[in-house]
Amino acid sequence: MEQEFHQSQLITPELAWRYRVVYARQEDDMIILYTSTQNTAELLEKHGEELELITGKEIVFEKIDEPALENRLTIQYPQRDNTDERLQYN
């Protein structure tokens, strides 16, 4: 499980949300990512090329429905609250 968690970090939360992809697993020199069934082939090709450059691995997409993808994004790549947490003195 620890190795699986480490492998999922190949895709940063920023990339996961921007491209709407979620790490599924790695097989040999390929990374399999879940993506929405709503993504078009053109978008997948474009994102795949960019993600291959970033990760240095071949990217393969498996499509899942949008609610399942949203759930996995929220669990695997929680978004941080961007509020300013610095101390303020009055």
C-alpha positions, 0 to 999 in steps of 0.5 A: 500500500505504501508503494501504491501511495508513493506512485500516486504522487507522480501526479500532483494534486494540481495536475490531477484537478487541472486535467481531471485525472486520477492515478489508478496503477502502474504497469511496467513503464505505463501509468494508468490514469482514470479520467472522465467519460466526458473527456474527448479523445482530442483532450486525452491525446493532448493531456497524455502527451503533456503528462508523459513529458512530466512523468517520463512514463507512457500514459494510458487512460481508463474512463470512468463516469464523472461522479466516480472521478469526482469522488476519487479526485476528492479522496486522492487529491484533496484541494487545499483551502487557499485562505491566508493563514498568516497571523494578523495583529490589530 
